[in-house]
C-alpha cells in the first residue's frame, strides 16, 4: 500500500493539535510523512497505524527540523 497525502490529511484533521492544524496546509509535510510511513512499514516490519505514526511526528516535531517546528 502507498500512503497518500489524503491519508495523512485525514489523520491530521482528526487531531486537535496546533501543529496538526498548521501541517494541514502544507502538502510537502504531508507527503514527507506519507513516504516516511511507507518506509517505516517496509524497513522495520513493526506494526504501527498511520495515526500513531503521525502522532509521533507531532510529539517530536522540534527534533525533525525547522520545517516541522512550531514557528
Backbone atoms as SQL, in Angstrom:
CREATE TABLE atoms (id INTEGER PRIMARY KEY, chain TEXT, resi INTEGER, resn TEXT, atom TEXT, x REAL, y REAL, z REAL);
INSERT INTO atoms VALUES
  (1, 'A', 1, 'UNK', 'N', 0.833, -1.184, 0.000),
  (2, 'A', 1, 'UNK', 'CA', 0.000, 0.000, 0.000),
  (3, 'A', 1, 'UNK', 'C', 0.878, 1.247, 0.000),
  (4, 'A', 2, 'UNK', 'N', 0.481, 2.229, -0.745),
  (5, 'A', 2, 'UNK', 'CA', 1.176, 3.508, -0.764),
  (6, 'A', 2, 'UNK', 'C', 0.296, 4.529, -0.039),
  (7, 'A', 3, 'UNK', 'N', 0.878, 5.147, 0.968),
  (8, 'A', 3, 'UNK', 'CA', 0.152, 6.131, 1.750),
  (9, 'A', 3, 'UNK', 'C', 0.093, 7.441, 0.969),
  (10, 'A', 4, 'UNK', 'N', -1.074, 8.032, 0.919),
  (11, 'A', 4, 'UNK', 'CA', -1.262, 9.259, 0.146),
  (12, 'A', 4, 'UNK', 'C', -1.281, 10.490, 1.047),
  (13, 'A', 5, 'UNK', 'N', -1.148, 11.634, 0.409),
  (14, 'A', 5, 'UNK', 'CA', -1.289, 12.898, 1.124),
  (15, 'A', 5, 'UNK', 'C', -2.677, 12.972, 1.754),
  (16, 'A', 6, 'UNK', 'N', -3.678, 12.467, 1.040),
  (17, 'A', 6, 'UNK', 'CA', -5.048, 12.492, 1.561),
  (18, 'A', 6, 'UNK', 'C', -5.173, 11.643, 2.831),
  (19, 'A', 7, 'UNK', 'N', -4.478, 10.495, 2.865),
  (20, 'A', 7, 'UNK', 'CA', -4.493, 9.661, 4.068),
  (21, 'A', 7, 'UNK', 'C', -3.949, 10.453, 5.263),
  (22, 'A', 8, 'UNK', 'N', -2.827, 11.123, 5.050),
  (23, 'A', 8, 'UNK', 'CA', -2.219, 11.920, 6.120),
  (24, 'A', 8, 'UNK', 'C', -3.127, 13.088, 6.481),
  (25, 'A', 9, 'UNK', 'N', -3.740, 13.689, 5.484),
  (26, 'A', 9, 'UNK', 'CA', -4.667, 14.800, 5.719),
  (27, 'A', 9, 'UNK', 'C', -5.811, 14.379, 6.641),
  (28, 'A', 10, 'UNK', 'N', -6.363, 13.205, 6.398),
  (29, 'A', 10, 'UNK', 'CA', -7.458, 12.694, 7.226),
  (30, 'A', 10, 'UNK', 'C', -7.016, 12.496, 8.667),
  (31, 'A', 11, 'UNK', 'N', -5.813, 11.971, 8.844),
  (32, 'A', 11, 'UNK', 'CA', -5.305, 11.760, 10.199),
  (33, 'A', 11, 'UNK', 'C', -5.062, 13.100, 10.890),
  (34, 'A', 12, 'UNK', 'N', -4.386, 14.009, 10.208),
  (35, 'A', 12, 'UNK', 'CA', -4.131, 15.320, 10.805),
  (36, 'A', 12, 'UNK', 'C', -5.431, 16.026, 11.176),
  (37, 'A', 13, 'UNK', 'N', -6.433, 15.884, 10.345),
  (38, 'A', 13, 'UNK', 'CA', -7.730, 16.521, 10.595),
  (39, 'A', 13, 'UNK', 'C', -8.401, 15.987, 11.858),
  (40, 'A', 14, 'UNK', 'N', -8.047, 14.784, 12.250),
  (41, 'A', 14, 'UNK', 'CA', -8.682, 14.169, 13.411),
  (42, 'A', 14, 'UNK', 'C', -8.031, 14.589, 14.730),
  (43, 'A', 15, 'UNK', 'N', -6.864, 15.239, 14.663),
  (44, 'A', 15, 'UNK', 'CA', -6.145, 15.649, 15.870),
  (45, 'A', 15, 'UNK', 'C', -6.421, 17.116, 16.186),
  (46, 'A', 16, 'UNK', 'N', -6.613, 17.406, 17.461),
  (47, 'A', 16, 'UNK', 'CA', -6.788, 18.785, 17.930),
  (48, 'A', 16, 'UNK', 'C', -5.447, 19.299, 18.449),
  (49, 'A', 17, 'UNK', 'N', -4.449, 19.203, 17.629),
  (50, 'A', 17, 'UNK', 'CA', -3.093, 19.625, 17.979),
  (51, 'A', 17, 'UNK', 'C', -2.755, 20.839, 17.114),
  (52, 'A', 18, 'UNK', 'N', -2.192, 21.898, 17.702),
  (53, 'A', 18, 'UNK', 'CA', -1.904, 23.107, 16.917),
  (54, 'A', 18, 'UNK', 'C', -1.045, 22.840, 15.679),
  (55, 'A', 19, 'UNK', 'N', -0.058, 21.975, 15.804),
  (56, 'A', 19, 'UNK', 'CA', 0.787, 21.659, 14.648),
  (57, 'A', 19, 'UNK', 'C', 0.013, 20.899, 13.587),
  (58, 'A', 20, 'UNK', 'N', -0.896, 20.044, 14.005),
  (59, 'A', 20, 'UNK', 'CA', -1.693, 19.289, 13.028),
  (60, 'A', 20, 'UNK', 'C', -2.460, 20.264, 12.148),
  (61, 'A', 21, 'UNK', 'N', -3.014, 21.275, 12.766),
  (62, 'A', 21, 'UNK', 'CA', -3.768, 22.266, 12.004),
  (63, 'A', 21, 'UNK', 'C', -2.855, 23.040, 11.051),
  (64, 'A', 22, 'UNK', 'N', -1.652, 23.344, 11.492),
  (65, 'A', 22, 'UNK', 'CA', -0.676, 24.034, 10.648),
  (66, 'A', 22, 'UNK', 'C', -0.233, 23.146, 9.481),
  (67, 'A', 23, 'UNK', 'N', 0.030, 21.881, 9.769),
  (68, 'A', 23, 'UNK', 'CA', 0.524, 20.955, 8.747),
  (69, 'A', 23, 'UNK', 'C', -0.528, 20.637, 7.696),
  (70, 'A', 24, 'UNK', 'N', -1.792, 20.787, 8.044),
  (71, 'A', 24, 'UNK', 'CA', -2.852, 20.539, 7.063),
  (72, 'A', 24, 'UNK', 'C', -2.691, 21.398, 5.813),
  (73, 'A', 25, 'UNK', 'N', -2.092, 22.547, 5.957),
  (74, 'A', 25, 'UNK', 'CA', -1.913, 23.449, 4.828),
  (75, 'A', 25, 'UNK', 'C', -0.598, 23.275, 4.091),
  (76, 'A', 26, 'UNK', 'N', 0.166, 22.242, 4.438),
  (77, 'A', 26, 'UNK', 'CA', 1.483, 22.061, 3.834),
  (78, 'A', 26, 'UNK', 'C', 1.582, 20.671, 3.194),
  (79, 'A', 27, 'UNK', 'N', 1.399, 20.625, 1.881),
  (80, 'A', 27, 'UNK', 'CA', 1.440, 19.344, 1.170),
  (81, 'A', 27, 'UNK', 'C', 2.811, 18.683, 1.228),
  (82, 'A', 28, 'UNK', 'N', 3.876, 19.478, 1.310),
  (83, 'A', 28, 'UNK', 'CA', 5.217, 18.900, 1.390),
  (84, 'A', 28, 'UNK', 'C', 5.387, 18.107, 2.689),
  (85, 'A', 29, 'UNK', 'N', 4.921, 18.667, 3.793),
  (86, 'A', 29, 'UNK', 'CA', 4.994, 17.954, 5.073),
  (87, 'A', 29, 'UNK', 'C', 4.151, 16.680, 5.008),
  (88, 'A', 30, 'UNK', 'N', 2.956, 16.781, 4.467),
  (89, 'A', 30, 'UNK', 'CA', 2.079, 15.603, 4.380),
  (90, 'A', 30, 'UNK', 'C', 2.709, 14.517, 3.511),
  (91, 'A', 31, 'UNK', 'N', 3.329, 14.897, 2.403),
  (92, 'A', 31, 'UNK', 'CA', 3.988, 13.917, 1.529),
  (93, 'A', 31, 'UNK', 'C', 5.182, 13.293, 2.241),
  (94, 'A', 32, 'UNK', 'N', 5.935, 14.104, 2.969),
  (95, 'A', 32, 'UNK', 'CA', 7.085, 13.598, 3.724),
  (96, 'A', 32, 'UNK', 'C', 6.643, 12.562, 4.750),
  (97, 'A', 33, 'UNK', 'N', 5.583, 12.851, 5.464),
  (98, 'A', 33, 'UNK', 'CA', 5.066, 11.904, 6.453),
  (99, 'A', 33, 'UNK', 'C', 4.584, 10.633, 5.764),
  (100, 'A', 34, 'UNK', 'N', 3.878, 10.754, 4.658),
  (101, 'A', 34, 'UNK', 'CA', 3.352, 9.587, 3.941),
  (102, 'A', 34, 'UNK', 'C', 4.487, 8.682, 3.473),
  (103, 'A', 35, 'UNK', 'N', 5.506, 9.262, 2.870),
  (104, 'A', 35, 'UNK', 'CA', 6.638, 8.469, 2.371),
  (105, 'A', 35, 'UNK', 'C', 7.399, 7.838, 3.539),
  (106, 'A', 36, 'UNK', 'N', 7.607, 8.599, 4.606),
  (107, 'A', 36, 'UNK', 'CA', 8.308, 8.070, 5.780),
  (108, 'A', 36, 'UNK', 'C', 7.554, 6.895, 6.390),
  (109, 'A', 37, 'UNK', 'N', 6.241, 7.019, 6.442),
  (110, 'A', 37, 'UNK', 'CA', 5.421, 5.936, 6.987),
  (111, 'A', 37, 'UNK', 'C', 5.570, 4.670, 6.145),
  (112, 'A', 38, 'UNK', 'N', 5.531, 4.809, 4.835),
  (113, 'A', 38, 'UNK', 'CA', 5.691, 3.645, 3.961),
  (114, 'A', 38, 'UNK', 'C', 7.048, 2.984, 4.171),
  (115, 'A', 39, 'UNK', 'N', 8.112, 3.799, 4.262),
  (116, 'A', 39, 'UNK', 'CA', 9.446, 3.248, 4.511),
  (117, 'A', 39, 'UNK', 'C', 9.515, 2.580, 5.873),
  (118, 'A', 40, 'UNK', 'N', 8.877, 3.191, 6.879),
  (119, 'A', 40, 'UNK', 'CA', 8.864, 2.611, 8.231),
  (120, 'A', 40, 'UNK', 'C', 8.280, 1.193, 8.182),
  (121, 'A', 41, 'UNK', 'N', 7.130, 1.064, 7.554),
  (122, 'A', 41, 'UNK', 'CA', 6.480, -0.243, 7.495),
  (123, 'A', 41, 'UNK', 'C', 7.317, -1.254, 6.728),
  (124, 'A', 42, 'UNK', 'N', 7.900, -0.810, 5.634),
  (125, 'A', 42, 'UNK', 'CA', 8.694, -1.702, 4.787),
  (126, 'A', 42, 'UNK', 'C', 9.999, -2.120, 5.454),
  (127, 'A', 43, 'UNK', 'N', 10.673, -1.170, 6.093),
  (128, 'A', 43, 'UNK', 'CA', 12.004, -1.428, 6.634),
  (129, 'A', 43, 'UNK', 'C', 12.010, -2.075, 8.005),
  (130, 'A', 44, 'UNK', 'N', 11.013, -1.778, 8.832),
  (131, 'A', 44, 'UNK', 'CA', 11.068, -2.250, 10.214),
  (132, 'A', 44, 'UNK', 'C', 10.189, -3.470, 10.477),
  (133, 'A', 45, 'UNK', 'N', 9.141, -3.623, 9.690),
  (134, 'A', 45, 'UNK', 'CA', 8.148, -4.671, 9.951),
  (135, 'A', 45, 'UNK', 'C', 7.536, -4.542, 11.344),
  (136, 'A', 46, 'UNK', 'N', 7.602, -3.352, 11.907),
  (137, 'A', 46, 'UNK', 'CA', 6.987, -3.081, 13.206),
  (138, 'A', 46, 'UNK', 'C', 5.620, -2.467, 12.932),
  (139, 'A', 47, 'UNK', 'N', 4.565, -3.136, 13.339),
  (140, 'A', 47, 'UNK', 'CA', 3.232, -2.614, 13.049),
  (141, 'A', 47, 'UNK', 'C', 2.956, -1.312, 13.807),
  (142, 'A', 48, 'UNK', 'N', 2.486, -0.327, 13.066),
  (143, 'A', 48, 'UNK', 'CA', 2.108, 0.952, 13.640),
  (144, 'A', 48, 'UNK', 'C', 1.060, 1.554, 12.716),
  (145, 'A', 49, 'UNK', 'N', 0.011, 2.065, 13.303),
  (146, 'A', 49, 'UNK', 'CA', -1.014, 2.694, 12.473),
  (147, 'A', 49, 'UNK', 'C', -0.501, 4.051, 11.988),
  (148, 'A', 50, 'UNK', 'N', -1.108, 4.548, 10.942),
  (149, 'A', 50, 'UNK', 'CA', -0.759, 5.878, 10.456),
  (150, 'A', 50, 'UNK', 'C', -1.046, 6.919, 11.536),
  (151, 'A', 51, 'UNK', 'N', -2.119, 6.756, 12.273),
  (152, 'A', 51, 'UNK', 'CA', -2.446, 7.675, 13.371),
  (153, 'A', 51, 'UNK', 'C', -1.300, 7.732, 14.387),
  (154, 'A', 52, 'UNK', 'N', -0.804, 6.569, 14.776),
  (155, 'A', 52, 'UNK', 'CA', 0.294, 6.514, 15.744),
  (156, 'A', 52, 'UNK', 'C', 1.560, 7.154, 15.183),
  (157, 'A', 53, 'UNK', 'N', 1.814, 6.899, 13.901),
  (158, 'A', 53, 'UNK', 'CA', 2.999, 7.436, 13.250),
  (159, 'A', 53, 'UNK', 'C', 2.940, 8.966, 13.198),
  (160, 'A', 54, 'UNK', 'N', 1.805, 9.504, 12.798),
  (161, 'A', 54, 'UNK', 'CA', 1.642, 10.957, 12.718),
  (162, 'A', 54, 'UNK', 'C', 1.749, 11.568, 14.112),
  (163, 'A', 55, 'UNK', 'N', 1.190, 10.915, 15.104),
  (164, 'A', 55, 'UNK', 'CA', 1.277, 11.418, 16.474),
  (165, 'A', 55, 'UNK', 'C', 2.734, 11.499, 16.930),
  (166, 'A', 56, 'UNK', 'N', 3.556, 10.538, 16.538),
  (167, 'A', 56, 'UNK', 'CA', 4.981, 10.599, 16.862),
  (168, 'A', 56, 'UNK', 'C', 5.632, 11.810, 16.201),
  (169, 'A', 57, 'UNK', 'N', 5.281, 12.065, 14.952),
  (170, 'A', 57, 'UNK', 'CA', 5.794, 13.259, 14.269),
  (171, 'A', 57, 'UNK', 'C', 5.393, 14.517, 15.035),
  (172, 'A', 58, 'UNK', 'N', 4.146, 14.596, 15.446),
  (173, 'A', 58, 'UNK', 'CA', 3.674, 15.763, 16.182),
  (174, 'A', 58, 'UNK', 'C', 4.399, 15.909, 17.521),
  (175, 'A', 59, 'UNK', 'N', 4.577, 14.805, 18.214),
  (176, 'A', 59, 'UNK', 'CA', 5.213, 14.835, 19.528),
  (177, 'A', 59, 'UNK', 'C', 6.698, 15.195, 19.461),
  (178, 'A', 60, 'UNK', 'N', 7.340, 14.894, 18.339),
  (179, 'A', 60, 'UNK', 'CA', 8.786, 15.099, 18.216),
  (180, 'A', 60, 'UNK', 'C', 9.150, 16.123, 17.147),
  (181, 'A', 61, 'UNK', 'N', 8.228, 16.992, 16.823),
  (182, 'A', 61, 'UNK', 'CA', 8.429, 17.976, 15.750),
  (183, 'A', 61, 'UNK', 'C', 9.668, 18.836, 15.967),
  (184, 'A', 62, 'UNK', 'N', 9.962, 19.163, 17.193),
  (185, 'A', 62, 'UNK', 'CA', 11.117, 20.021, 17.483),
  (186, 'A', 62, 'UNK', 'C', 12.430, 19.378, 17.067),
  (187, 'A', 63, 'UNK', 'N', 12.456, 18.062, 16.957),
  (188, 'A', 63, 'UNK', 'CA', 13.673, 17.337, 16.600),
  (189, 'A', 63, 'UNK', 'C', 13.746, 16.997, 15.111),
  (190, 'A', 64, 'UNK', 'N', 12.704, 17.320, 14.375),
  (191, 'A', 64, 'UNK', 'CA', 12.613, 16.908, 12.970),
  (192, 'A', 64, 'UNK', 'C', 13.104, 17.974, 11.990),
  (193, 'A', 65, 'UNK', 'N', 13.426, 19.120, 12.483),
  (194, 'A', 65, 'UNK', 'CA', 13.918, 20.180, 11.612),
  (195, 'A', 65, 'UNK', 'C', 12.969, 21.357, 11.566),
  (196, 'A', 66, 'UNK', 'N', 13.485, 22.431, 11.044),
  (197, 'A', 66, 'UNK', 'CA', 12.773, 23.698, 11.031),
  (198, 'A', 66, 'UNK', 'C', 11.409, 23.628, 10.353),
  (199, 'A', 67, 'UNK', 'N', 11.326, 22.868, 9.277),
  (200, 'A', 67, 'UNK', 'CA', 10.078, 22.789, 8.511),
  (201, 'A', 67, 'UNK', 'C', 8.915, 22.287, 9.380),
  (202, 'A', 68, 'UNK', 'N', 9.203, 21.389, 10.306),
  (203, 'A', 68, 'UNK', 'CA', 8.166, 20.775, 11.123),
  (204, 'A', 68, 'UNK', 'C', 7.891, 21.538, 12.412),
  (205, 'A', 69, 'UNK', 'N', 8.779, 22.442, 12.761),
  (206, 'A', 69, 'UNK', 'CA', 8.701, 23.120, 14.053),
  (207, 'A', 69, 'UNK', 'C', 7.502, 24.058, 14.143),
  (208, 'A', 70, 'UNK', 'N', 7.191, 24.453, 15.340),
  (209, 'A', 70, 'UNK', 'CA', 6.003, 25.271, 15.624),
  (210, 'A', 70, 'UNK', 'C', 6.307, 26.764, 15.605),
  (211, 'A', 71, 'UNK', 'N', 6.930, 27.232, 14.542),
  (212, 'A', 71, 'UNK', 'CA', 7.225, 28.670, 14.445),
  (213, 'A', 71, 'UNK', 'C', 6.284, 29.364, 13.520);
